[in-house]
């Protein structure tokens, strides 16, 4: 009976996940008009953005939350079972109260941020009207799309994406360059934003082709009222030699141009690093020598995402051709975290500020960057996919995390993971953690057996009753079987076995 009940619960959970995935987070969603006492789009969006506890906190009156508006003729275009999602949320998740007053303020190079979340330098921060909407929505600041003195002519189309089964971006490629607006138009944008949002942080991203351009742009954005300057040493899509990632790969040029900027402004300076390099620490150290107060990382990764099997042309196709472009999105987060960890643990860089970016979609993603030492984070691709509204869940999720962990301020956990990242040769290698199979969860699919046979150490046997067993004499504790199990039926044993040498 208990086993049947457990299976019913599993099926119910799977069914609920399918309903949530069906939701595409519509603009001006029809479901907003269907209910009297809740905002279903907001609640489901919170769940999709890994913020189930935040979603639960949005339901104030459980008894009347599903009361319909009898005057509404709207319905969900995808027939999402909203009632079912809400009922399961109430039954499964505890309510978190009183998170509104939690202090999520942070700083970047000594400049106060009302929260750690900023728009990164890209299309999402290219126009006054867009930046205004973002700041009104709750973002703490904006890094402008890079201001330059070069004529910018973009290709069409200029984006491509690798997608998950439900349509979400796994990875995103762009072949965009810098701001297509004039220097004066960008200066006017900075002036207006600072006048209307004095408590927000405006960072001017700039790029020059030579010493004179770097100097002139520095003076202009300083006069316009920018709070900081971000030096674009990292764009992968530039046609001019000696710009973008060409500079970021050359520590001498990084130091040279950073010093020019430092000598011509009194506001903090961030150097934005390219990931198209073996060791980011070298240009970062050079930027610090040149006078940078902080490091921003990472920019996008040079890539080809996919090739059309009919035309054999990579995407995006521009009049029958394509080009290498910058790769971003969820797929690059592990790479971004790697670079942040290496720099944050470098003794020559232990007193600089870090602004992290690369694959940040949820509050958990952001917290991972902060745990490695970032005091601010920047977002683009998630905004391009879902809009500025994701700030709601970034903030709510961060506040709930801080409340549950008893952090009174963001600085309490910034850098907490740094000591836990060490060199491979420093890791303890004298014991084995064996996997442990939960036979109540095991469905006998044999996936663990296949992976261990063909990609592991041939340590799993599979009997005639379709049950796997582990041969302790062969198992090395790599845990591949646990990772491939589709039902999470393999756990890490609490027992660690000493290796006999």
Buried (B, 14 or more C-beta within 10 A) or exposed (E): EEEEEEEEEEEBEEEBEEBBBBBBBBEEBBBBBBBEBBBBBBBBBBBBBBBBBBBBBBBEEBEEBBEEEEEBEEEBEEEBBBBBBBBBBBEEBEEBEEBEEBBBEBBBBEBEBBBBBBBBBBBBBBBBEBBBBBBEEBBBBBBBBBBBBBEBEBBEEBBBBBEEEEEBBBBBBBBBBBBBBEBEEBBBBBBBBBEEBEEBBBBBBBBBBEEEBBBBBBEBBBEBBBBBBBBBBBBBBBEEEEBBBBBBBBBEBBBBBBBBBBEBBEBBBBBBBBBBBEEBBBBBBBBBBBBBBBBBBBBBBBBBBBEEEEEEBBBBBBEEEBBBBBBBBBBBBEBBBBBBBBBBBBEEBEEBBBBBBBBBBBBBBBBBBBBBBBBBBBBBBBBBBBBBBBBBBBBBBBBBBBBEEEBEEBBEBBBBBBEEBEEEEEEEEEEBBBBBBEEEBBEBBBBBBBBBBEEBBEBBBBEEEEEBEBEEEEBEBBBBBBEBBEEEBBBEBEEEBEEEE
